[in-house]
């Protein structure tokens, strides 16, 4: 951590705690710089820190639930923060200071609330609804749920991302797919829930002989593995970001049903990956997610080829349920990893550098599992290509071409009227800034150097254009276009 960042973090902490007077920020900054020790995140240290906080907490269930939620979103520096909180819980003097500070802040906020309550009156609103209004609302909600196979949270997130980008870059708004892309669920390779089966069975599958039951279930599984409902296996609707579940005919023989339930997780993984690739291919999710979904589509083509080969064996009468389970096992691990990555990126709303950080951490965590590590490394390399193209232009030319706001360095438009009078670095400090959550974890230590290098090349390029305009005023327009 650089000295400037320590200054910023200490001042921000003191302002958040409303600490005024005392020794000042410089004393704490000197203590931090003298007593810095690297913290190595391990499973043992994180677990022991969680145990200490749970023992001191009045609501341990809420803490563990929040920790698991943040862990699933791949929040950076979560374990070091938990370790710091565990150390604070052991220091009684610090705890008393924080409790006193919290008490003073609550009293101050209470005074503000009481003073404002005498000025403004909150109007009373009625929350009762008539039965007719309630029935109309129920019908509208049912129509919205049944008409779209895309989760409502995904639609809201997509609109928020698009509006935020269009507000920031009004000259380059995000392209928008036509409505029929979302209104036609058959265009998505996922299950169309509520569709009518191809044909109703004349008799229940459980009344058939065991060889006939097995062949019927093999036929159903080959459909379910590519996102199509079977006759005796049907997919359930997905609410939000849940995993897909299935209903199997209860009249099946127990041995066949047990084997079918072992294979069905592959179909659930396929559904998760397909929904992820369809959603994250939209423009507003950025080039890194586009590259990641493209790499996943390449792997899914190999998966579909496998299912096609299994169908060919089935048509030749050479595929039993046990053979299907044998052939699908190597693919199950790959599909599980892809679905896990898709769920983590989706839960954390990751874009750009945060997506690369998640992929890098997954690759590091799979040390010891060569197949899983190779798969995550392939996805990381593919997703890093657009990010490193932006990084290359910034380092070598001082240009930021970031249409979807994914890069770690952000450019701000500032007024330069007083730049001739104010001889300081405030303009260049504020013109380009680092956005912490966009920094990939493997570039965290180089972030300051990347920022200063790009600034230097940007300044050199501007100076070169100015000199060119002075020396060759007739060709200035051509030269400025070439170098800008």
C-alpha positions, 0 to 999 in steps of 0.5 A, spaced: 500 500 500 502 506 498 503 512 502 498 516 499 493 510 500 494 510 507 493 517 508 487 517 504 484 511 508 486 514 515 483 520 514 476 517 511 476 512 517 477 518 522 471 522 518 467 516 518 468 515 526 467 523 527 473 523 530 476 530 531 481 533 535 486 528 539 493 526 536 491 527 529 491 523 523 499 523 522 500 519 528 496 514 526 499 514 519 506 513 522 504 507 527 501 504 521 507 505 516 512 502 522 508 496 524 506 494 517 506 486 517 503 482 511 497 478 512 497 471 509 490 469 508 489 462 509 483 457 511 485 456 518 486 463 520 479 465 517 476 460 520 479 462 527 477 469 526 470 467 524 470 463 531 472 469 535 467 473 532 461 468 533 463 467 540 463 475 541 457 476 537 449 477 540 447 474 533 452 469 530 447 466 525 446 473 522 454 474 521 455 467 518 449 468 513 452 475 511 459 472 511 457 466 506 453 472 502 459 476 501 463 470 500 459 467 494 459 474 491 467 474 491 468 480 495 475 482 495 479 482 502 473 479 506 478 474 510 483 480 512 477 484 514 474 478 518 481 477 521 481 485 523 474 485 526 476 479 530 482 482 533 478 488 535 473 484 538 479 482 543 481 489 545 477 492 550 479 499 550 478 499 542 471 496 543 469 501 549 471 507 544 467 504 539 461 504 543 462 511 546 463 513 539 456 510 536 452 512 542 454 519 541 453 519 533 446 516 535 444 521 540 446 526 534 442 523 529 436 523 534 437 530 535 437 531 528 431 527 527 427 530 533 428 537 530 426 535 523 420 532 525 417 538 528 418 541 521 415 536 517 409 532 518 409 525 514 402 524 511 398 518 513 397 513 507 392 507 507 395 500 505 388 497 504 386 494 497 379 492 495 378 485 493 378 487 485 384 491 485 388 485 489 385 480 483 387 485 478 394 485 481 395 478 482 393 477 474 398 482 472 404 479 476 402 472 473 402 474 466 409 477 467 411 471 470 409 467 465 410 471 459 418 471 460 423 466 461 428 471 463 429 473 471 426 479 473 432 481 477 436 480 470 432 485 467 432 490 472 440 489 473 440 490 465 436 496 465 440 499 471 447 498 467 444 501 461 442 507 464 448 508 468 452 507 462 448 512 457 448 517 463 456 517 463 457 516 456 451 520 452 455 520 446 456 513 445 450 510 448 449 502 449 446 498 443 440 495 445 437 488 442 430 488 439 424 486 444 423 480 440 430 477 443 427 477 450 420 476 448 421 469 444 423 464 449 424 459 444 430 463 442 434 461 448 437 454 449 434 453 456 427 449 458 421 452 456 417 451 462 409 450 461 410 447 454 405 442 452 409 435 451 410 432 445 405 426 446 402 423 452 404 416 454 398 411 453 400 408 460 404 410 466 412 409 465 412 405 472 407 399 469 412 398 463 417 392 464 424 394 467 428 394 460 422 399 457 422 403 463 430 404 462 429 405 454 424 411 456 428 414 461 434 414 456 430 417 451 428 423 456 435 424 459 438 425 452 432 431 451 433 434 458 441 434 457 440 439 451 434 443 455 428 440 452 423 437 457 422 430 457 415 426 457 417 423 464 422 428 466 420 435 467 423 442 469 421 446 474 420 454 473 426 458 475 425 464 480 431 469 480 438 466 480 436 459 483 438 452 480 434 448 475 430 443 479 426 437 475 420 432 477 421 425 475 415 420 474 414 417 481 411 411 479 419 409 476 422 403 479 427 405 485 433 403 482 432 407 475 430 413 479 436 413 483 440 413 477 436 418 473 437 423 479 445 422 479 445 424 472 440 430 472 445 435 476 448 435 469 442 438 466 441 443 472 448 445 470 447 446 463 441 450 464 445 455 469 450 456 464 445 457 458 442 462 462 448 466 464 451 466 456 444 468 454 444 474 459 451 476 459 452 477 452 448 483 452 452 489 450 451 493 457 455 487 461 462 489 458 467 486 453 470 481 459 463 478 460 462 477 452 469 474 452 468 469 458 461 467 455 464 466 448 469 461 451 463 458 455 460 457 448 466 454 445 466 448 451 458 448 450 459 446 443 463 440 445 458 438 450 453 438 445 457 434 441 458 429 446 450 428 447 449 427 439 454 422 440 450 419 445 444 419 441 447 416 436 449 410 440 441 410 443 439 410 436 443 404 434 440 400 441 447 400 444 446 405 450 443 403 457 442 407 463 448 405 466 452 407 460 449 413 459 452 415 467 459 412 465 460 416 459 457 423 462 461 422 469 467 426 466 463 432 463 459 433 470 466 436 473 467 441 467 459 443 467 459 443 475 465 448 475 462 452 469 456 453 473 459 455 479 463 460 475 457 463 472 453 463 479 458 467 482 459 472 477 451 473 476 451 474 484 456 479 484 454 483 478 461 482 476 464 486 470 471 487 467 476 487 473 472 484 478 470 478 473 478 477 472 479 477 479 474 472 480 477 467 475 484 468 478 482 466 485 478 460 482 484 458 478 488 459 484 483 455 489 483 449 484 491 448 486 492 440 486 486 439 481 490 440 474 483 439 470 479 444 474 485 449 474 486 448 467 479 449 465 479 456 469 486 458 466 483 457 459 477 462 461 481 467 465 486 467 458 480 468 454 476 473 458 483 477 459 484 479 452 479 485 451 481 488 458 489 487 456 487 491 449 485 497 453 491 496 458 496 496 452 493 502 449 493 506 456 500 504 457 503 505 451 499 511 448 495 514 454 489 513 451 483 510 455 478 506 450 473 503 455 466 503 452 463 499 458 466 502 464 470 496 465 478 499 466 481 500 472 483 507 470 477 512 469 477 519 466 474 525 468 472 531 464 474 537 468 474 545 467 481 548 465 480 555 465 485 556 471 490 551 469 495 557 467 494 560 474 494 554 479 501 551 478 499 544 482 498 537 480 490 537 482 488 537 475 492 531 473 490 528 480 483 528 478 483 527 471 485 520 471 483 516 478 483 509 479 477 505 481 478 499 486 473 494 484 475 494 477 482 492 479 484 485 477 487 482 483 493 480 479 494 487 478 493 490 484 500 491 486 502 494 479 495 499 479 499 505 481 505 504 476 499 503 471 496 509 473 502 514 473 505 510 466 499 512 462 499 519 465 506 520 463 504 517 456 498 522 455 502 528 457 508 526 452 503 525 446 499 532 448 506 535 448 508 532 441 501 534 438 502 541 441 510 542 438 507 539 431 502 544 431 507 550 432 512 547 427 508 545 422 501 549 422 499 547 415 499 539 417 497 540 424 490 537 423 493 531 420 498 530 425 493 531 431 488 526 428 494 521 427 496 522 434 490 523 438 
